[in-house]
Amino acid sequence: MKAKSYPLLPQRVQRSRWVQNPLTILCINWWFQGMRGMGRKELSFRLLVELAVTLALAWVLETRSAAGLLFAWALAHTLNFTLNGQLWVCARYAPRLRVEPARIRRFLERLAARLDRIAWLDEAVVLGSLPARGLMPGAGSDIDLRLVFPPGLRGWLRLNLLLLGLRSWALLARVPLDLYGADDLEALSATAPGEPWLVLLDRRGRIARRFGGTRELVRW
């Protein structure tokens, strides 16, 4: 089984069978929902949406008690995890639920075409193992995608809605899409140095100018 990394835990604890259990991994991901890896622009949208859905559910359930509000939050949190989370990324740690590589490759091709049709989106890169493997997914692979936020309030809303739509699409397609929005180009530089990137979009050439001398950039 693929090992899950927990940077905050000691190595001995990380390697324990209890921590590496697929159910434990799913529960931890349900609780945190990738928020540690989010920038301010994505995290603010996530928290606002979850608060709004919690309040709406509390209103529908006609509850104001602490227990009722906690139940409404749990429902909202689960809905957010389902539609705007990374369920199939978690499934990579359960061998019986892994997605076949051919499905991932086909989804990547459709994803690249879909992003190319979005005129207001300027930058999109795939990180991780796919570029390093020559775009050939292996057992336990995922699509580690980063989209860069356009400026302004409109760009903030547009990209966050796009993230929600792409994650929901990946859920229905049963593809592990590890997707985040980067606040700006500098946020991309925090990824592991030396890793090649697959550049899906660089309409204004900013990625090539900023990172071309320090990373291998593979063009789609």
C-alpha positions as CSV (number, residue, x, y, z in Angstrom):
1,M,0.0,0.0,0.0
2,K,1.2,3.5,-0.8
3,A,2.4,5.2,2.4
4,K,0.8,8.5,3.4
5,S,3.1,11.3,4.6
6,Y,2.2,13.3,7.7
7,P,4.9,16.1,8.1
8,L,3.7,17.0,11.7
9,L,4.1,13.4,13.0
10,P,7.3,11.6,14.0
11,Q,8.5,9.0,11.5
12,R,7.9,6.1,13.9
13,V,4.2,7.2,14.3
14,Q,3.8,7.8,10.6
15,R,4.8,4.3,9.7
16,S,2.4,2.7,12.2
17,R,-0.3,0.4,10.8
18,W,-3.0,2.4,12.5
19,V,-1.9,5.7,11.0
20,Q,-1.5,4.2,7.5
21,N,-4.9,2.5,7.6
22,P,-7.1,3.7,4.7
23,L,-10.0,4.5,7.0
24,T,-7.7,6.6,9.2
25,I,-6.4,8.5,6.2
26,L,-9.9,9.1,5.0
27,C,-11.0,10.5,8.4
28,I,-8.0,12.8,8.6
29,N,-8.6,14.1,5.1
30,W,-12.3,14.6,5.9
31,W,-11.3,16.7,9.0
32,F,-8.6,18.9,7.4
33,Q,-9.8,18.7,3.7
34,G,-6.4,19.9,2.4
35,M,-6.7,23.3,4.1
36,R,-3.1,23.2,5.3
37,G,-2.0,23.3,1.6
38,M,-4.4,26.2,0.6
39,G,-3.4,29.8,0.1
40,R,-5.4,32.7,1.5
41,K,-7.6,33.1,-1.5
42,E,-8.8,29.5,-1.7
43,L,-9.1,29.1,2.1
44,S,-11.2,32.2,2.5
45,F,-13.7,30.9,-0.1
46,R,-13.8,27.4,1.5
47,L,-14.5,28.8,4.9
48,L,-17.2,31.2,3.7
49,V,-19.0,28.5,1.7
50,E,-18.9,26.1,4.6
51,L,-20.3,28.8,7.0
52,A,-23.0,29.7,4.6
53,V,-24.1,26.0,4.0
54,T,-24.0,25.4,7.8
55,L,-26.3,28.3,8.4
56,A,-28.6,27.3,5.6
57,L,-28.9,23.7,6.9
58,A,-29.5,25.0,10.4
59,W,-32.3,27.1,9.1
60,V,-33.8,24.2,7.1
61,L,-33.5,21.9,10.2
62,E,-35.0,24.7,12.3
63,T,-32.4,24.3,15.0
64,R,-30.4,26.8,17.1
65,S,-29.1,24.4,19.7
66,A,-25.4,23.6,20.0
67,A,-26.0,20.0,19.0
68,G,-28.1,21.0,16.1
69,L,-25.5,23.5,14.8
70,L,-22.8,20.9,15.2
71,F,-24.9,18.4,13.2
72,A,-25.5,21.1,10.5
73,W,-21.8,21.8,10.4
74,A,-20.9,18.1,10.1
75,L,-23.3,17.8,7.1
76,A,-21.9,20.9,5.5
77,H,-18.3,19.7,6.1
78,T,-19.1,16.3,4.6
79,L,-20.8,17.9,1.5
80,N,-17.8,20.1,1.0
81,F,-15.5,17.2,1.3
82,T,-17.5,15.2,-1.2
83,L,-18.0,17.8,-3.9
84,N,-15.0,20.1,-3.3
85,G,-12.5,17.6,-1.8
86,Q,-10.1,14.9,-2.9
87,L,-11.9,11.6,-2.3
88,W,-10.1,9.6,-5.0
89,V,-6.8,11.0,-3.9
90,C,-7.4,9.4,-0.6
91,A,-8.4,6.2,-2.4
92,R,-4.9,5.8,-3.7
93,Y,-3.9,4.5,-0.3
94,A,-6.4,1.6,-0.5
95,P,-5.1,-0.8,-3.2
96,R,-8.6,-2.1,-4.0
97,L,-9.8,1.4,-4.8
98,R,-6.9,2.6,-7.0
99,V,-7.8,4.0,-10.4
100,E,-6.3,2.5,-13.5
101,P,-3.5,4.6,-15.1
102,A,-5.3,4.7,-18.5
103,R,-8.3,6.5,-16.9
104,I,-6.0,9.1,-15.4
105,R,-4.2,9.7,-18.7
106,R,-7.6,10.2,-20.5
107,F,-8.8,12.6,-17.9
108,L,-5.6,14.6,-18.1
109,E,-6.1,15.0,-21.9
110,R,-9.7,16.2,-21.4
111,L,-8.7,18.4,-18.5
112,A,-6.0,20.1,-20.6
113,A,-8.5,20.8,-23.4
114,R,-11.1,22.2,-20.9
115,L,-8.6,24.6,-19.3
116,D,-7.4,25.7,-22.7
117,R,-11.0,26.9,-23.5
118,I,-11.1,29.2,-20.4
119,A,-9.9,32.5,-21.8
120,W,-9.5,34.3,-18.4
121,L,-7.2,31.6,-16.9
122,D,-3.5,32.3,-17.7
123,E,-1.5,29.7,-15.8
124,A,-1.9,26.0,-15.0
125,V,0.8,23.5,-14.2
126,V,1.0,19.8,-13.2
127,L,3.5,18.9,-10.5
128,G,4.7,15.7,-8.9
129,S,5.2,12.3,-10.4
130,L,3.4,12.7,-13.8
131,P,5.9,15.1,-15.4
132,A,8.8,13.1,-13.9
133,R,7.4,9.8,-15.4
134,G,7.0,11.3,-18.9
135,L,3.2,11.7,-18.4
136,M,2.7,8.0,-17.9
137,P,0.7,7.4,-14.7
138,G,1.7,4.5,-12.5
139,A,-0.1,2.6,-9.8
140,G,-1.1,5.1,-7.1
141,S,-0.6,8.2,-9.4
142,D,-2.7,11.3,-9.2
143,I,-2.9,14.6,-11.1
144,D,-1.2,17.2,-9.0
145,L,-2.6,20.4,-10.5
146,R,-2.1,24.1,-9.6
147,L,-4.1,27.0,-11.1
148,V,-2.9,30.6,-10.5
149,F,-5.5,33.0,-9.3
150,P,-6.2,36.0,-11.7
151,P,-6.2,39.4,-9.9
152,G,-9.2,41.0,-8.3
153,L,-12.4,40.0,-6.6
154,R,-13.8,38.6,-9.9
155,G,-10.7,36.5,-10.4
156,W,-11.0,35.2,-6.8
157,L,-14.6,34.1,-7.4
158,R,-14.1,32.7,-10.9
159,L,-11.2,30.5,-9.9
160,N,-12.8,29.2,-6.7
161,L,-15.9,28.2,-8.6
162,L,-13.7,26.6,-11.2
163,L,-11.9,24.6,-8.5
164,L,-15.2,23.4,-7.2
165,G,-16.4,22.4,-10.7
166,L,-13.2,20.5,-11.5
167,R,-13.1,18.6,-8.2
168,S,-16.8,17.6,-8.7
169,W,-16.0,16.5,-12.2
170,A,-13.0,14.4,-11.0
171,L,-15.3,12.9,-8.3
172,L,-17.8,11.7,-10.9
173,A,-15.0,10.5,-13.3
174,R,-13.4,8.6,-10.4
175,V,-10.0,10.3,-11.0
176,P,-7.5,11.4,-8.2
177,L,-7.2,15.1,-8.8
178,D,-5.0,16.8,-6.2
179,L,-6.0,20.4,-7.1
180,Y,-5.2,23.7,-5.5
181,G,-5.3,27.4,-6.4
182,A,-2.1,29.3,-6.0
183,D,-2.4,32.9,-4.8
184,D,0.3,34.0,-7.2
185,L,3.3,32.8,-9.1
186,E,5.5,33.0,-6.1
187,A,3.2,30.5,-4.3
188,L,4.2,28.0,-6.9
189,S,7.9,28.3,-6.0
190,A,7.2,26.6,-2.7
191,T,7.0,23.2,-4.3
192,A,9.9,20.7,-4.2
193,P,13.0,22.2,-6.0
194,G,14.2,20.3,-9.0
195,E,10.9,18.7,-9.9
196,P,9.9,19.1,-13.6
197,W,6.6,20.8,-14.3
198,L,4.1,20.0,-17.0
199,V,2.9,23.4,-18.2
200,L,-0.7,23.3,-19.4
201,L,-1.2,27.0,-19.6
202,D,1.2,29.9,-19.7
203,R,-0.6,32.4,-21.9
204,R,1.6,35.4,-20.9
205,G,4.9,33.5,-20.6
206,R,5.2,34.4,-16.9
207,I,6.0,30.8,-15.8
208,A,8.7,30.5,-18.5
209,R,10.3,33.8,-17.5
210,R,10.1,33.1,-13.7
211,F,11.0,29.4,-13.6
212,G,12.6,28.5,-16.9
213,G,16.1,28.9,-15.5
214,T,15.6,26.8,-12.4
215,R,13.2,24.0,-13.4
216,E,12.6,21.7,-16.3
217,L,9.3,22.9,-17.9
218,V,7.6,20.3,-20.1
219,R,5.1,21.7,-22.6
220,W,1.7,20.0,-23.1
